[in-house]
Amino acid sequence: MTVQSDVVRRFTDAWKRGDDHMINQITIEVTQGGSDADIVAISRVMSSTPHGSRK
């Protein structure tokens, strides 16, 4: 079982909705102070989950 951090959950939700503003805000948050694990998890979300605008 994988435990997601709050930032990864928020990013995943924003990604699924296609909320580009929130995606950008969370990306800034992670790159300025997030962990490497969060960056990897967000990358995996982007590669495996359809963006909300593609539905």
Secondary structure, 3 states (H helix, E strand, C coil): CCCCCHHHHHHHHHHHHCCHHHHHHHHHHHHHHCCHHHHHHHHHHHHHCCCHHHC
